[in-house]
Amino acid sequence: MQTAYLLFKYKNMSPKEFYDKKPGEKKILRAFLFYELAERNRENSS
């Protein structure tokens, strides 16, 4: 649920689009999203 919300908020992807993806695609989307969020946190804390 958290991933679907974050993709909606930051990437304009509807939750339905996320839930319709294959499991491997969801895994990649999660990895990219959380990598980007970690980068944003590093930039904001600098």
Protein Blocks (a to p, Z undefined) as FASTA:
>chain_A
ZZmmmmmmmnopafklmmmpcfklmmmmmmmmmmmmmmmmmmmmZZ
